[in-house]
Amino acid sequence: MLTKKQLDLLHYINKCVQRDGVPPSFDEMKDALDLRSKSGIHRLITALEERGFIRRLAHRARALEIVKLPESMGGASLGGYPARVIDGDLPDGPPPPQARAVTIDAREVPVMGRIAAGVPIEAIQHASHNVAVPSAMIAGSGDHYALEVKGDSMIDAGINDGDVVVIRGTSTADNGDIVVALVDDQEATLKRFFRRGGAIALEAANPAYETRILPDDKVKVQGKLVGLIRTY
């Protein structure tokens, strides 16, 4: 069972490969589906994989194979279960005749444990495993890593409990940046950063939490937020 956005993405990838011989970029997919961020494309790709329409191919540079297509798009539905569409009609244009393997540019970054979006918890741990993220999300200089979010203090910034945030390692930040802050060399937290004279304000994005004001020497910036991954 596919949502209209999931079906649109499947259709668009195939159409681009048929027309151009190469898959679209994350930016092209984002613009084609009128999404505000590339993380939305990542979520759609993950949903299509979970529903058995695409499969990640090992040892093929992060290629994705389209395993099946909805019957309405001219492809066979495996196992005898026809795909259905929720909320809307099919996109215009001729359906692609067959499935193809599609390369999606992605990189792995280490997941360094949990980060508190609430009351600070223990400092960042050693890497436990890796997660694949779109290369466009981690463009630029600096090392990147991921953290699992615990708490709801950044919910008004679109960061929920259980999300995975992608961080670019840096020791500096501008006012308003969402950062990983290490407090007293032992507690890590995810907050919005503001410098106020000789102090640092770590501001939540939830009115239920108070802004923490700390001496400058008590706070170390360890990275800035560059992306978010959410699993439904």
N, C-alpha and C positions, 0 to 999 in steps of 0.2 A: 504494500500500500504506500503510494508516494504522495507527498504534498505537491502542489503546483510548482513551488520553487525547486524542489528536488528534480522533478521532471524537466523543468526548464533548463537546469544545469546539464542534465544528461543529454538533452537534445542539443544544447549549444556546443558542448564539447565535441560531439560527433559531427555536427555541421561544420565546425572549424577544421576538423581533421580531414573531412571529405573535401572541403573547398581549398584549404591551404596546405594540407599535408603535415601540419604541425598542430599541436593542441594550443588553445589560448592561454595567455598568461593569467595570473591571479587578478591583475588589474583589469584585464579585458573581461574576465568572468564577473568581477564585481560590478563593472559598468553595465554589462549586458543584462544582469539581473537586478540592477538598480539597488544595490546594497551599499551601506555606508562604510563597511570595513571588509578587509580581506579575511578577517577571522570568521565572518559569516560564510564565506566560501569554504573555508576549512571545515566548518560544522556540517555543511551540506554534503561535502565529500565523505566525511565520516559517516553521516547518516546513510548515504547510498551504499557504502561498504557494509554497514551493519545489516542492511536489508538485502544484501546479496546481489546487488546490481553491478558493483565493481569489486575488484580484488587487488590488493597491493601485491606486486610481484617482487620476490626476493632476488637480489643480485642483478637487478635491472635498473639501477639508478633511480629508484623510487617510482618506477613506472606503475601505472594503474591499468588494469585490464577490465574492460567492460564485459562482464560475464553474461548479462542478459539485457534485453531491451523490452519495454512494454509492447504488447501486441499492436497497440495503436501507433507505435513508431516503426513498425515493420520488422521487429525482432521477435525471437521466440522467448517465451517465458518458461524457465526451467521448472521441472517438477509438476507441470500441468496446472499451475496456479496463475491465472492472468493477473497482471498488475492493474491496480485501480488508481484513479486520480482523485484527490480531495480538493475541493474549492477551486474550480475554474476549468476552462477548456484547454485543449492542447495548443502549443504555440503554432503560429502560422508557418507555412513553408513546407516543402516536401520532406518526408521523413528520411533519415539516412538508411541505406539498404542493409548495413551490417555493423556489427560491433568491431571495434579496433582497440588495440592496446594504446593507452595514452600516457605520456610522460608528464608527471607533475613535479616541478622543481621543489625539493624540500631538503631540509637538513635536520640532523639529530642534535639536540642539546641535552645536557644532563639535568635531571630533576634532583634538586639539592635538599629535598625534604619539605617541611611545611613552613608557612609564614603566617603570622597572625594579622588578620584584618579585624582587630578588636584589641583586647588587652595583650600586650606583648608576651610572646611565649619564648621557648628556648631558641638560641641562636641557630643560624643556618647549619644544617648537617652536611655530611659528606654525600656525594651523589649516590642515589639508590638505584636509578635506572635512567634510560634515555627516553625522550619523546620527540617525534618528528613534527617539525613546524615548517610552514612555507618559507622559502628562502627570502622572499620579499619582506617578510616580517622581521628578519634579523640582518638586514642590510646595514652596512656601515661598520665603523671600527669598534673594537672592544670585544671581549669575550661575552658570550650569552649563556644564560642558564634559565631553568624553569623552577617554579615553586608552587606547591599546592596551597590554596588559600583556605584558612580556617577562620570563621567569624564573618560578621555582617557589617562591619563598620565602614566599608567602602561600597556599600550596595547602591548608593545614589550615583556613584561613578560607573555603575554597570558591572561591578565585580562582586560576585556572589560566593557564598560558602561552597567549597568544593571545586571552584574554578581552578585552572592552571594558568598562572601568569608567566609571561616570558620577559626576562629582565636582561638589559644590557649592562654589564659591569662597568661602573664608574664611581669615582669618589667625589664628584661634584654634581650639583643640581641647581636649577634655576627655580625661583619662586613659582609655585603652582605645579611643579612636577610631582608625579606619583613615584615614590621612591621606596626602596628597601633601606630601612634605617636600623642601624645597630646601636642599641642603647646600653651604655655602661659596659660595652664589650661582651655582653652576654644575652641580651634580649633583642630579637629581630621582629620588626613590624613593618607593615605596608601602609603608608600614609601619604598625604599630600604635604609637600615640604614648603616651609616659608622661613626666611631669615628675618629676625626682628632684633636689630641691634646686635648685642652680644649673645643672643639666645636663638634657639631653633624651635619653631612651632611645628608640631606634627599633627595635622588636622585630619579628622575623619570625614567621610562623606556619608554621614548618618547622624541626624540630630540627637540620637540617643547617646552619643559618645562625646565627651568633652575634648577640646583641643589640649594637647599636652605641650607645655612650655618647658624647655630644658636648656641648661647651659650649653653653649657651643661645644665645649670639650667633652660633653657626655653623649654626643650623637655623631655617628660616622655613617655617611652615605655609602652604600655598597652596590647600588645599581638603580637604574631607572626603568620604569615600565615601558615596554615597546609592543606588547601584544597580549592576547588572552585566548585561551582555548577552553571551550565549554562542551561537556558531554551531556546529552539529554537521555 
